[in-house]
Amino acid sequence: MQTTLDVRGMTCDHCESAVKGALERLEGVQGVEVNLGTGKVDVTYDDSLVNIESMREAVEEQGYDVVV
């Protein structure tokens, strides 16, 4: 499966790394592409292991907002 998260608050490379790392640590996430300019985060994942809510929580724990 693939989804795109709209993440607010990312302003630098550190932000990008924090969001990418948080998502990659989730079991079932297979790939993460962050576009710092647009705030879009493309996530490829196995929906039998992880869901969008878990991804949202992982990003928000890093201090960023996910717009649904």
mmCIF file of the N, C-alpha and C atoms, coordinates in Angstrom:
data_MODEL
# 
_entry.id   MODEL 
# 
loop_
_atom_site.group_PDB 
_atom_site.id 
_atom_site.type_symbol 
_atom_site.label_atom_id 
_atom_site.label_alt_id 
_atom_site.label_comp_id 
_atom_site.label_asym_id 
_atom_site.label_entity_id 
_atom_site.label_seq_id 
_atom_site.pdbx_PDB_ins_code 
_atom_site.Cartn_x 
_atom_site.Cartn_y 
_atom_site.Cartn_z 
_atom_site.occupancy 
_atom_site.B_iso_or_equiv 
_atom_site.pdbx_formal_charge 
_atom_site.auth_seq_id 
_atom_site.auth_comp_id 
_atom_site.auth_asym_id 
_atom_site.auth_atom_id 
_atom_site.pdbx_PDB_model_num 
ATOM 1   N N  . MET A 1 1  ? 0.847  -1.169 0.000  1.00 0.00 ? 1  MET A N  1 
ATOM 2   C CA . MET A 1 1  ? 0.000  0.000  0.000  1.00 0.00 ? 1  MET A CA 1 
ATOM 3   C C  . MET A 1 1  ? 0.894  1.235  0.000  1.00 0.00 ? 1  MET A C  1 
ATOM 4   N N  . GLN A 1 2  ? 0.303  2.345  -0.428 1.00 0.00 ? 2  GLN A N  1 
ATOM 5   C CA . GLN A 1 2  ? 1.020  3.606  -0.378 1.00 0.00 ? 2  GLN A CA 1 
ATOM 6   C C  . GLN A 1 2  ? 0.057  4.704  0.047  1.00 0.00 ? 2  GLN A C  1 
ATOM 7   N N  . THR A 1 3  ? 0.573  5.641  0.853  1.00 0.00 ? 3  THR A N  1 
ATOM 8   C CA . THR A 1 3  ? -0.211 6.794  1.263  1.00 0.00 ? 3  THR A CA 1 
ATOM 9   C C  . THR A 1 3  ? 0.692  8.010  1.294  1.00 0.00 ? 3  THR A C  1 
ATOM 10  N N  . THR A 1 4  ? 0.084  9.179  1.278  1.00 0.00 ? 4  THR A N  1 
ATOM 11  C CA . THR A 1 4  ? 0.832  10.423 1.406  1.00 0.00 ? 4  THR A CA 1 
ATOM 12  C C  . THR A 1 4  ? 0.309  11.165 2.623  1.00 0.00 ? 4  THR A C  1 
ATOM 13  N N  . LEU A 1 5  ? 1.226  11.473 3.538  1.00 0.00 ? 5  LEU A N  1 
ATOM 14  C CA . LEU A 1 5  ? 0.889  12.241 4.723  1.00 0.00 ? 5  LEU A CA 1 
ATOM 15  C C  . LEU A 1 5  ? 1.241  13.705 4.475  1.00 0.00 ? 5  LEU A C  1 
ATOM 16  N N  . ASP A 1 6  ? 0.406  14.599 4.947  1.00 0.00 ? 6  ASP A N  1 
ATOM 17  C CA . ASP A 1 6  ? 0.665  16.035 4.852  1.00 0.00 ? 6  ASP A CA 1 
ATOM 18  C C  . ASP A 1 6  ? 1.167  16.476 6.225  1.00 0.00 ? 6  ASP A C  1 
ATOM 19  N N  . VAL A 1 7  ? 2.481  16.718 6.315  1.00 0.00 ? 7  VAL A N  1 
ATOM 20  C CA . VAL A 1 7  ? 3.115  17.005 7.599  1.00 0.00 ? 7  VAL A CA 1 
ATOM 21  C C  . VAL A 1 7  ? 3.457  18.493 7.679  1.00 0.00 ? 7  VAL A C  1 
ATOM 22  N N  . ARG A 1 8  ? 3.013  19.136 8.747  1.00 0.00 ? 8  ARG A N  1 
ATOM 23  C CA . ARG A 1 8  ? 3.280  20.566 8.954  1.00 0.00 ? 8  ARG A CA 1 
ATOM 24  C C  . ARG A 1 8  ? 4.370  20.744 10.002 1.00 0.00 ? 8  ARG A C  1 
ATOM 25  N N  . GLY A 1 9  ? 5.217  21.728 9.787  1.00 0.00 ? 9  GLY A N  1 
ATOM 26  C CA . GLY A 1 9  ? 6.227  22.068 10.785 1.00 0.00 ? 9  GLY A CA 1 
ATOM 27  C C  . GLY A 1 9  ? 7.637  21.653 10.418 1.00 0.00 ? 9  GLY A C  1 
ATOM 28  N N  . MET A 1 10 ? 7.821  20.953 9.310  1.00 0.00 ? 10 MET A N  1 
ATOM 29  C CA . MET A 1 10 ? 9.169  20.572 8.890  1.00 0.00 ? 10 MET A CA 1 
ATOM 30  C C  . MET A 1 10 ? 9.831  21.769 8.199  1.00 0.00 ? 10 MET A C  1 
ATOM 31  N N  . THR A 1 11 ? 11.024 22.156 8.681  1.00 0.00 ? 11 THR A N  1 
ATOM 32  C CA . THR A 1 11 ? 11.694 23.325 8.115  1.00 0.00 ? 11 THR A CA 1 
ATOM 33  C C  . THR A 1 11 ? 13.133 23.076 7.701  1.00 0.00 ? 11 THR A C  1 
ATOM 34  N N  . CYS A 1 12 ? 13.704 21.927 8.073  1.00 0.00 ? 12 CYS A N  1 
ATOM 35  C CA . CYS A 1 12 ? 15.132 21.718 7.798  1.00 0.00 ? 12 CYS A CA 1 
ATOM 36  C C  . CYS A 1 12 ? 15.426 20.225 7.594  1.00 0.00 ? 12 CYS A C  1 
ATOM 37  N N  . ASP A 1 13 ? 16.685 19.941 7.298  1.00 0.00 ? 13 ASP A N  1 
ATOM 38  C CA . ASP A 1 13 ? 17.098 18.555 7.093  1.00 0.00 ? 13 ASP A CA 1 
ATOM 39  C C  . ASP A 1 13 ? 16.897 17.709 8.352  1.00 0.00 ? 13 ASP A C  1 
ATOM 40  N N  . HIS A 1 14 ? 17.104 18.314 9.515  1.00 0.00 ? 14 HIS A N  1 
ATOM 41  C CA . HIS A 1 14 ? 16.904 17.570 10.763 1.00 0.00 ? 14 HIS A CA 1 
ATOM 42  C C  . HIS A 1 14 ? 15.437 17.149 10.894 1.00 0.00 ? 14 HIS A C  1 
ATOM 43  N N  . CYS A 1 15 ? 14.529 18.057 10.542 1.00 0.00 ? 15 CYS A N  1 
ATOM 44  C CA . CYS A 1 15 ? 13.098 17.746 10.584 1.00 0.00 ? 15 CYS A CA 1 
ATOM 45  C C  . CYS A 1 15 ? 12.795 16.560 9.664  1.00 0.00 ? 15 CYS A C  1 
ATOM 46  N N  . GLU A 1 16 ? 13.330 16.630 8.465  1.00 0.00 ? 16 GLU A N  1 
ATOM 47  C CA . GLU A 1 16 ? 13.124 15.567 7.489  1.00 0.00 ? 16 GLU A CA 1 
ATOM 48  C C  . GLU A 1 16 ? 13.623 14.233 8.034  1.00 0.00 ? 16 GLU A C  1 
ATOM 49  N N  . SER A 1 17 ? 14.817 14.236 8.631  1.00 0.00 ? 17 SER A N  1 
ATOM 50  C CA . SER A 1 17 ? 15.394 13.007 9.185  1.00 0.00 ? 17 SER A CA 1 
ATOM 51  C C  . SER A 1 17 ? 14.569 12.468 10.341 1.00 0.00 ? 17 SER A C  1 
ATOM 52  N N  . ALA A 1 18 ? 14.056 13.367 11.192 1.00 0.00 ? 18 ALA A N  1 
ATOM 53  C CA . ALA A 1 18 ? 13.257 12.933 12.344 1.00 0.00 ? 18 ALA A CA 1 
ATOM 54  C C  . ALA A 1 18 ? 11.977 12.244 11.894 1.00 0.00 ? 18 ALA A C  1 
ATOM 55  N N  . VAL A 1 19 ? 11.296 12.829 10.917 1.00 0.00 ? 19 VAL A N  1 
ATOM 56  C CA . VAL A 1 19 ? 10.045 12.256 10.420 1.00 0.00 ? 19 VAL A CA 1 
ATOM 57  C C  . VAL A 1 19 ? 10.318 10.929 9.712  1.00 0.00 ? 19 VAL A C  1 
ATOM 58  N N  . LYS A 1 20 ? 11.322 10.925 8.859  1.00 0.00 ? 20 LYS A N  1 
ATOM 59  C CA . LYS A 1 20 ? 11.650 9.704  8.116  1.00 0.00 ? 20 LYS A CA 1 
ATOM 60  C C  . LYS A 1 20 ? 12.035 8.575  9.073  1.00 0.00 ? 20 LYS A C  1 
ATOM 61  N N  . GLY A 1 21 ? 12.872 8.885  10.056 1.00 0.00 ? 21 GLY A N  1 
ATOM 62  C CA . GLY A 1 21 ? 13.307 7.872  11.017 1.00 0.00 ? 21 GLY A CA 1 
ATOM 63  C C  . GLY A 1 21 ? 12.163 7.313  11.839 1.00 0.00 ? 21 GLY A C  1 
ATOM 64  N N  . ALA A 1 22 ? 11.262 8.205  12.280 1.00 0.00 ? 22 ALA A N  1 
ATOM 65  C CA . ALA A 1 22 ? 10.124 7.759  13.089 1.00 0.00 ? 22 ALA A CA 1 
ATOM 66  C C  . ALA A 1 22 ? 9.256  6.783  12.308 1.00 0.00 ? 22 ALA A C  1 
ATOM 67  N N  . LEU A 1 23 ? 9.039  7.076  11.036 1.00 0.00 ? 23 LEU A N  1 
ATOM 68  C CA . LEU A 1 23 ? 8.206  6.194  10.212 1.00 0.00 ? 23 LEU A CA 1 
ATOM 69  C C  . LEU A 1 23 ? 8.922  4.896  9.877  1.00 0.00 ? 23 LEU A C  1 
ATOM 70  N N  . GLU A 1 24 ? 10.214 4.974  9.573  1.00 0.00 ? 24 GLU A N  1 
ATOM 71  C CA . GLU A 1 24 ? 10.967 3.764  9.207  1.00 0.00 ? 24 GLU A CA 1 
ATOM 72  C C  . GLU A 1 24 ? 11.079 2.786  10.374 1.00 0.00 ? 24 GLU A C  1 
ATOM 73  N N  . ARG A 1 25 ? 10.970 3.270  11.603 1.00 0.00 ? 25 ARG A N  1 
ATOM 74  C CA . ARG A 1 25 ? 11.047 2.385  12.770 1.00 0.00 ? 25 ARG A CA 1 
ATOM 75  C C  . ARG A 1 25 ? 9.776  1.567  12.975 1.00 0.00 ? 25 ARG A C  1 
ATOM 76  N N  . LEU A 1 26 ? 8.693  1.951  12.321 1.00 0.00 ? 26 LEU A N  1 
ATOM 77  C CA . LEU A 1 26 ? 7.441  1.206  12.474 1.00 0.00 ? 26 LEU A CA 1 
ATOM 78  C C  . LEU A 1 26 ? 7.499  -0.095 11.680 1.00 0.00 ? 26 LEU A C  1 
ATOM 79  N N  . GLU A 1 27 ? 7.107  -1.182 12.332 1.00 0.00 ? 27 GLU A N  1 
ATOM 80  C CA . GLU A 1 27 ? 7.068  -2.463 11.638 1.00 0.00 ? 27 GLU A CA 1 
ATOM 81  C C  . GLU A 1 27 ? 6.043  -2.391 10.513 1.00 0.00 ? 27 GLU A C  1 
ATOM 82  N N  . GLY A 1 28 ? 6.455  -2.799 9.326  1.00 0.00 ? 28 GLY A N  1 
ATOM 83  C CA . GLY A 1 28 ? 5.560  -2.802 8.184  1.00 0.00 ? 28 GLY A CA 1 
ATOM 84  C C  . GLY A 1 28 ? 5.803  -1.659 7.215  1.00 0.00 ? 28 GLY A C  1 
ATOM 85  N N  . VAL A 1 29 ? 6.524  -0.622 7.654  1.00 0.00 ? 29 VAL A N  1 
ATOM 86  C CA . VAL A 1 29 ? 6.852  0.475  6.741  1.00 0.00 ? 29 VAL A CA 1 
ATOM 87  C C  . VAL A 1 29 ? 8.026  0.034  5.881  1.00 0.00 ? 29 VAL A C  1 
ATOM 88  N N  . GLN A 1 30 ? 7.842  0.112  4.565  1.00 0.00 ? 30 GLN A N  1 
ATOM 89  C CA . GLN A 1 30 ? 8.845  -0.388 3.631  1.00 0.00 ? 30 GLN A CA 1 
ATOM 90  C C  . GLN A 1 30 ? 9.635  0.715  2.952  1.00 0.00 ? 30 GLN A C  1 
ATOM 91  N N  . GLY A 1 31 ? 9.081  1.931  2.909  1.00 0.00 ? 31 GLY A N  1 
ATOM 92  C CA . GLY A 1 31 ? 9.792  3.028  2.266  1.00 0.00 ? 31 GLY A CA 1 
ATOM 93  C C  . GLY A 1 31 ? 9.175  4.357  2.652  1.00 0.00 ? 31 GLY A C  1 
ATOM 94  N N  . VAL A 1 32 ? 10.044 5.383  2.769  1.00 0.00 ? 32 VAL A N  1 
ATOM 95  C CA . VAL A 1 32 ? 9.583  6.725  3.133  1.00 0.00 ? 32 VAL A CA 1 
ATOM 96  C C  . VAL A 1 32 ? 10.310 7.736  2.259  1.00 0.00 ? 32 VAL A C  1 
ATOM 97  N N  . GLU A 1 33 ? 9.559  8.602  1.609  1.00 0.00 ? 33 GLU A N  1 
ATOM 98  C CA . GLU A 1 33 ? 10.133 9.697  0.819  1.00 0.00 ? 33 GLU A CA 1 
ATOM 99  C C  . GLU A 1 33 ? 9.550  11.003 1.342  1.00 0.00 ? 33 GLU A C  1 
ATOM 100 N N  . VAL A 1 34 ? 10.421 11.889 1.806  1.00 0.00 ? 34 VAL A N  1 
ATOM 101 C CA . VAL A 1 34 ? 9.986  13.167 2.374  1.00 0.00 ? 34 VAL A CA 1 
ATOM 102 C C  . VAL A 1 34 ? 10.303 14.288 1.397  1.00 0.00 ? 34 VAL A C  1 
ATOM 103 N N  . ASN A 1 35 ? 9.302  15.132 1.117  1.00 0.00 ? 35 ASN A N  1 
ATOM 104 C CA . ASN A 1 35 ? 9.511  16.335 0.314  1.00 0.00 ? 35 ASN A CA 1 
ATOM 105 C C  . ASN A 1 35 ? 9.396  17.518 1.269  1.00 0.00 ? 35 ASN A C  1 
ATOM 106 N N  . LEU A 1 36 ? 10.555 18.047 1.665  1.00 0.00 ? 36 LEU A N  1 
ATOM 107 C CA . LEU A 1 36 ? 10.586 19.117 2.655  1.00 0.00 ? 36 LEU A CA 1 
ATOM 108 C C  . LEU A 1 36 ? 9.852  20.364 2.157  1.00 0.00 ? 36 LEU A C  1 
ATOM 109 N N  . GLY A 1 37 ? 9.958  20.651 0.880  1.00 0.00 ? 37 GLY A N  1 
ATOM 110 C CA . GLY A 1 37 ? 9.343  21.848 0.315  1.00 0.00 ? 37 GLY A CA 1 
ATOM 111 C C  . GLY A 1 37 ? 7.825  21.850 0.375  1.00 0.00 ? 37 GLY A C  1 
ATOM 112 N N  . THR A 1 38 ? 7.216  20.700 0.131  1.00 0.00 ? 38 THR A N  1 
ATOM 113 C CA . THR A 1 38 ? 5.748  20.622 0.108  1.00 0.00 ? 38 THR A CA 1 
ATOM 114 C C  . THR A 1 38 ? 5.161  20.088 1.410  1.00 0.00 ? 38 THR A C  1 
ATOM 115 N N  . GLY A 1 39 ? 5.996  19.468 2.231  1.00 0.00 ? 39 GLY A N  1 
ATOM 116 C CA . GLY A 1 39 ? 5.497  18.852 3.462  1.00 0.00 ? 39 GLY A CA 1 
ATOM 117 C C  . GLY A 1 39 ? 4.843  17.506 3.237  1.00 0.00 ? 39 GLY A C  1 
ATOM 118 N N  . LYS A 1 40 ? 4.968  16.978 2.041  1.00 0.00 ? 40 LYS A N  1 
ATOM 119 C CA . LYS A 1 40 ? 4.351  15.682 1.726  1.00 0.00 ? 40 LYS A CA 1 
ATOM 120 C C  . LYS A 1 40 ? 5.331  14.550 2.040  1.00 0.00 ? 40 LYS A C  1 
ATOM 121 N N  . VAL A 1 41 ? 4.801  13.512 2.647  1.00 0.00 ? 41 VAL A N  1 
ATOM 122 C CA . VAL A 1 41 ? 5.598  12.336 2.986  1.00 0.00 ? 41 VAL A CA 1 
ATOM 123 C C  . VAL A 1 41 ? 4.909  11.122 2.377  1.00 0.00 ? 41 VAL A C  1 
ATOM 124 N N  . ASP A 1 42 ? 5.559  10.514 1.405  1.00 0.00 ? 42 ASP A N  1 
ATOM 125 C CA . ASP A 1 42 ? 5.039  9.310  0.758  1.00 0.00 ? 42 ASP A CA 1 
ATOM 126 C C  . ASP A 1 42 ? 5.536  8.088  1.526  1.00 0.00 ? 42 ASP A C  1 
ATOM 127 N N  . VAL A 1 43 ? 4.608  7.239  1.928  1.00 0.00 ? 43 VAL A N  1 
ATOM 128 C CA . VAL A 1 43 ? 4.946  6.060  2.717  1.00 0.00 ? 43 VAL A CA 1 
ATOM 129 C C  . VAL A 1 43 ? 4.434  4.808  2.013  1.00 0.00 ? 43 VAL A C  1 
ATOM 130 N N  . THR A 1 44 ? 5.329  3.866  1.803  1.00 0.00 ? 44 THR A N  1 
ATOM 131 C CA . THR A 1 44 ? 4.963  2.554  1.277  1.00 0.00 ? 44 THR A CA 1 
ATOM 132 C C  . THR A 1 44 ? 4.961  1.598  2.468  1.00 0.00 ? 44 THR A C  1 
ATOM 133 N N  . TYR A 1 45 ? 3.872  0.840  2.615  1.00 0.00 ? 45 TYR A N  1 
ATOM 134 C CA . TYR A 1 45 ? 3.741  0.021  3.817  1.00 0.00 ? 45 TYR A CA 1 
ATOM 135 C C  . TYR A 1 45 ? 2.888  -1.211 3.578  1.00 0.00 ? 45 TYR A C  1 
ATOM 136 N N  . ASP A 1 46 ? 3.011  -2.144 4.524  1.00 0.00 ? 46 ASP A N  1 
ATOM 137 C CA . ASP A 1 46 ? 2.198  -3.364 4.541  1.00 0.00 ? 46 ASP A CA 1 
ATOM 138 C C  . ASP A 1 46 ? 1.033  -3.106 5.499  1.00 0.00 ? 46 ASP A C  1 
ATOM 139 N N  . ASP A 1 47 ? -0.176 -2.998 4.959  1.00 0.00 ? 47 ASP A N  1 
ATOM 140 C CA . ASP A 1 47 ? -1.323 -2.640 5.796  1.00 0.00 ? 47 ASP A CA 1 
ATOM 141 C C  . ASP A 1 47 ? -1.759 -3.748 6.749  1.00 0.00 ? 47 ASP A C  1 
ATOM 142 N N  . SER A 1 48 ? -1.143 -4.909 6.672  1.00 0.00 ? 48 SER A N  1 
ATOM 143 C CA . SER A 1 48 ? -1.439 -5.947 7.655  1.00 0.00 ? 48 SER A CA 1 
ATOM 144 C C  . SER A 1 48 ? -0.579 -5.770 8.918  1.00 0.00 ? 48 SER A C  1 
ATOM 145 N N  . LEU A 1 49 ? 0.429  -4.887 8.837  1.00 0.00 ? 49 LEU A N  1 
ATOM 146 C CA . LEU A 1 49 ? 1.331  -4.673 9.971  1.00 0.00 ? 49 LEU A CA 1 
ATOM 147 C C  . LEU A 1 49 ? 1.246  -3.272 10.574 1.00 0.00 ? 49 LEU A C  1 
ATOM 148 N N  . VAL A 1 50 ? 0.854  -2.295 9.781  1.00 0.00 ? 50 VAL A N  1 
ATOM 149 C CA . VAL A 1 50 ? 0.831  -0.915 10.268 1.00 0.00 ? 50 VAL A CA 1 
ATOM 150 C C  . VAL A 1 50 ? -0.323 -0.171 9.608  1.00 0.00 ? 50 VAL A C  1 
ATOM 151 N N  . ASN A 1 51 ? -0.864 0.843  10.302 1.00 0.00 ? 51 ASN A N  1 
ATOM 152 C CA . ASN A 1 51 ? -1.953 1.614  9.719  1.00 0.00 ? 51 ASN A CA 1 
ATOM 153 C C  . ASN A 1 51 ? -1.613 3.115  9.737  1.00 0.00 ? 51 ASN A C  1 
ATOM 154 N N  . ILE A 1 52 ? -2.424 3.887  9.084  1.00 0.00 ? 52 ILE A N  1 
ATOM 155 C CA . ILE A 1 52 ? -2.163 5.319  8.952  1.00 0.00 ? 52 ILE A CA 1 
ATOM 156 C C  . ILE A 1 52 ? -2.199 6.001  10.321 1.00 0.00 ? 52 ILE A C  1 
ATOM 157 N N  . GLU A 1 53 ? -3.056 5.563  11.198 1.00 0.00 ? 53 GLU A N  1 
ATOM 158 C CA . GLU A 1 53 ? -3.129 6.157  12.547 1.00 0.00 ? 53 GLU A CA 1 
ATOM 159 C C  . GLU A 1 53 ? -1.803 5.980  13.288 1.00 0.00 ? 53 GLU A C  1 
ATOM 160 N N  . SER A 1 54 ? -1.195 4.807  13.179 1.00 0.00 ? 54 SER A N  1 
ATOM 161 C CA . SER A 1 54 ? 0.102  4.566  13.820 1.00 0.00 ? 54 SER A CA 1 
ATOM 162 C C  . SER A 1 54 ? 1.173  5.478  13.233 1.00 0.00 ? 54 SER A C  1 
ATOM 163 N N  . MET A 1 55 ? 1.116  5.684  11.923 1.00 0.00 ? 55 MET A N  1 
ATOM 164 C CA . MET A 1 55 ? 2.074  6.584  11.273 1.00 0.00 ? 55 MET A CA 1 
ATOM 165 C C  . MET A 1 55 ? 1.888  8.016  11.765 1.00 0.00 ? 55 MET A C  1 
ATOM 166 N N  . ARG A 1 56 ? 0.626  8.443  11.855 1.00 0.00 ? 56 ARG A N  1 
ATOM 167 C CA . ARG A 1 56 ? 0.330  9.795  12.328 1.00 0.00 ? 56 ARG A CA 1 
ATOM 168 C C  . ARG A 1 56 ? 0.866  9.999  13.741 1.00 0.00 ? 56 ARG A C  1 
ATOM 169 N N  . GLU A 1 57 ? 0.644  9.023  14.613 1.00 0.00 ? 57 GLU A N  1 
ATOM 170 C CA . GLU A 1 57 ? 1.113  9.121  15.995 1.00 0.00 ? 57 GLU A CA 1 
ATOM 171 C C  . GLU A 1 57 ? 2.635  9.182  16.052 1.00 0.00 ? 57 GLU A C  1 
ATOM 172 N N  . ALA A 1 58 ? 3.322  8.396  15.228 1.00 0.00 ? 58 ALA A N  1 
ATOM 173 C CA . ALA A 1 58 ? 4.789  8.397  15.220 1.00 0.00 ? 58 ALA A CA 1 
ATOM 174 C C  . ALA A 1 58 ? 5.332  9.758  14.805 1.00 0.00 ? 58 ALA A C  1 
ATOM 175 N N  . VAL A 1 59 ? 4.709  10.385 13.819 1.00 0.00 ? 59 VAL A N  1 
ATOM 176 C CA . VAL A 1 59 ? 5.150  11.707 13.355 1.00 0.00 ? 59 VAL A CA 1 
ATOM 177 C C  . VAL A 1 59 ? 4.840  12.762 14.411 1.00 0.00 ? 59 VAL A C  1 
ATOM 178 N N  . GLU A 1 60 ? 3.661  12.699 15.009 1.00 0.00 ? 60 GLU A N  1 
ATOM 179 C CA . GLU A 1 60 ? 3.280  13.686 16.016 1.00 0.00 ? 60 GLU A CA 1 
ATOM 180 C C  . GLU A 1 60 ? 4.148  13.584 17.270 1.00 0.00 ? 60 GLU A C  1 
ATOM 181 N N  . GLU A 1 61 ? 4.632  12.379 17.585 1.00 0.00 ? 61 GLU A N  1 
ATOM 182 C CA . GLU A 1 61 ? 5.531  12.211 18.722 1.00 0.00 ? 61 GLU A CA 1 
ATOM 183 C C  . GLU A 1 61 ? 6.853  12.948 18.491 1.00 0.00 ? 61 GLU A C  1 
ATOM 184 N N  . GLN A 1 62 ? 7.188  13.207 17.244 1.00 0.00 ? 62 GLN A N  1 
ATOM 185 C CA . GLN A 1 62 ? 8.404  13.945 16.912 1.00 0.00 ? 62 GLN A CA 1 
ATOM 186 C C  . GLN A 1 62 ? 8.175  15.467 16.961 1.00 0.00 ? 62 GLN A C  1 
ATOM 187 N N  . GLY A 1 63 ? 6.933  15.881 17.184 1.00 0.00 ? 63 GLY A N  1 
ATOM 188 C CA . GLY A 1 63 ? 6.624  17.303 17.331 1.00 0.00 ? 63 GLY A CA 1 
ATOM 189 C C  . GLY A 1 63 ? 6.057  17.964 16.084 1.00 0.00 ? 63 GLY A C  1 
ATOM 190 N N  . TYR A 1 64 ? 5.600  17.182 15.132 1.00 0.00 ? 64 TYR A N  1 
ATOM 191 C CA . TYR A 1 64 ? 5.045  17.724 13.890 1.00 0.00 ? 64 TYR A CA 1 
ATOM 192 C C  . TYR A 1 64 ? 3.561  17.399 13.812 1.00 0.00 ? 64 TYR A C  1 
ATOM 193 N N  . ASP A 1 65 ? 2.840  18.184 13.040 1.00 0.00 ? 65 ASP A N  1 
ATOM 194 C CA . ASP A 1 65 ? 1.404  17.978 12.864 1.00 0.00 ? 65 ASP A CA 1 
ATOM 195 C C  . ASP A 1 65 ? 1.132  17.258 11.557 1.00 0.00 ? 65 ASP A C  1 
ATOM 196 N N  . VAL A 1 66 ? 0.230  16.287 11.603 1.00 0.00 ? 66 VAL A N  1 
ATOM 197 C CA . VAL A 1 66 ? -0.215 15.601 10.401 1.00 0.00 ? 66 VAL A CA 1 
ATOM 198 C C  . VAL A 1 66 ? -1.621 16.072 10.107 1.00 0.00 ? 66 VAL A C  1 
ATOM 199 N N  . VAL A 1 67 ? -1.813 16.647 8.925  1.00 0.00 ? 67 VAL A N  1 
ATOM 200 C CA . VAL A 1 67 ? -3.115 17.151 8.518  1.00 0.00 ? 67 VAL A CA 1 
ATOM 201 C C  . VAL A 1 67 ? -3.839 16.035 7.780  1.00 0.00 ? 67 VAL A C  1 
ATOM 202 N N  . VAL A 1 68 ? -5.030 15.730 8.251  1.00 0.00 ? 68 VAL A N  1 
ATOM 203 C CA . VAL A 1 68 ? -5.790 14.627 7.649  1.00 0.00 ? 68 VAL A CA 1 
ATOM 204 C C  . VAL A 1 68 ? -6.819 15.165 6.689  1.00 0.00 ? 68 VAL A C  1 
# 
